[in-house]
Amino acid sequence: MLFTVNEYLVSAFSLLLHAFALLNLLHCDFTSFILLLAASFYATQTVDKFITIKKSEKWYEKYFNNLADWIRLVSLFFVFTSVYKNKIKPIHGLLLGVVLIGANIRYTSIVSIEKRDGQKLDHGVELWTKLFDGISDNNLEKIKKISYPFKERLVAAYILLLISAIHFF
């Protein structure tokens, strides 16, 4: 094999796809924008799955992937809202807020369960899980089950649908 594909290379490729998607949005090519954005989300999901299977030995790889996620979210927000500032309505913000809060509740419940099972968490995540410390294990499992529609992959699909709805309507 000529070279090894590491997860941070796939994450960097995902950032590149995302950048080209935003350029296509700025040049009014919505179809290419959606296709590149979906490919970027898929590459991100691949990296996340790989990281859960094979824990990284290098501390900076995980942080690079987290930073890349934030870069994608913030840049998408600012570019999309500047291009579609006249078409975005309060209901769109409300829908996005519901999706993001649901995803946050699901993530926090999953991480709280992992913490109770004895897994070591990052300091910031461990502080965040203190919000769910008073909830019993049984109720945490119920919250996880109820919040299934807010899995990370589905949240990406919801965001793509919301973006498409804003564009077409």
N, C-alpha and C positions, 0 to 999 in steps of 0.2 A: 504494500500500500504506500502510496506517495506521501500522504499526510493523514493525520488523525483529525476527525471532525469533533471538536469540543463543543460543549453546550454554549460557551460564551461566543463562539464563532456563529452558531445558529442564531443566537440572540442579536448579535451585530448584524447578521443578514436580515433579521426581522426588522431592525431599526432602519436598514437601508430600504427595504420594501415599503415601510411606513413613510419614509421621506419621499419616495417616488409617488406614493399614493397622494400625499399632501400636495405635491407639485402638480399632479394631474387635477386635483380639486381646484387649485388656483388657476389652472388653465381651462377650466370648465369642461373637463372630460370626466363626467360622473361615473360612467361605466368602468373605465380603467381605475378610477379612484376606489370604487367598491371592490373590484377584483384584487387589487394590490393590498387594500386594507384587510380583506378576508385572508389573503395569503400571509400577511404579517401576523394576524391573530392566530392562524394555524401554526406558524413557526414558533410563536410564543408558547402555544399549548404543547408543542413537541418538546420544547426546552423544559417546561414545567414538569411534564411527565418523566423526562429523562432524569431530572434532578431528584424526583421522588424515588426513582428506582435505584439510581447510583448517586450516593451522597458525594458531593464535591470535596476533594481534599484541599483545595485552595480556597482560602477565605474570601478572596476578592471576586471569585466567579459568581457566588450567590448574590453578593452586593451589586455586581455589574448587572445581573439579570433584573434585580429589583429596581435599580436606577433606570434601566432601559424601559421597564413597564411604566414608570412615572413619566419618563420623557415622551413615550407614546401617548399616554392619556392627556397630559397637559398640552402637548403640541396639537393633538387632534381637537381638543376643546377650543383653543385659541384660534386656530385656522378655520375650523368649521363655523364657529360663531361669528367670525369676521366676514366670511363669505356669505353666510345666510342670515345676517343680522335682521333683515327685513321680514324673513319668513318664520323665524322662531317665535312661538307663542308661549305663554305661561304654562299651558298644559304640557308642552314638551319638556319643560324644566321639571314639572311635577312628576311626569312619568320617569324621567331620568333619575330623579331623586329617589323614587320608590324602588327602582331597580338597584341603585347603588346601596341604599340602606338595607335592602333584602340580602344583597351579596355580602355586606359587612356583617350582618347578623349570622348568616351561614358560616362565614369564615371564622368568626369569633367562637361560635359553638363548636366547630370542628377542632379548632386549636385548643379550646378549653378541655375538650375530651382528651386530646393528646396529652395535655399537661397533667391531667389527673391520672393518665396511664403511665406517667413517669418519663415522658419524653422531655428532653432539654430544649427549651425555646430561647430565642433571642430576647434580650432584655426588654426591648420595646414591645414585643409581642406579649411577653409575660405580664408586663404592666397592663396592657390592653385587656387581657383575659380576666383581670381582677373584676371587671364589670359583671362577669358571669359567675363569680365565686359563690354567691348565695343561692345559686340554682342547683337543684339536685341532679344527679347523673341521669335519672330517668327523664326528667324534664329537658335536659340538654339533648338527649337522644330524640325526644319529640320535636324540639326546635330544629334539629338537624334534618329530620324527616320532612317537617312542614316547609322548611326553606329550600327544599330540593329544586324548585323552579329557578333558584338563584345561583345555580352552579356557575362556575367561571365561564365554561363554554357557552352556556345559555345566555349569560350576561353579555358576552361578545355578540351573540346573535341578536339580542334585543337592541343593542346599540346600533348594529348595522340596519336593523329594521326601522328604528327611530330616525336614523340619518336618511334612509330612503324615503320614509314618509314625509319628512321635512322637505326633501328635494322635490318630490312629485306632487305634493298637495299644497 
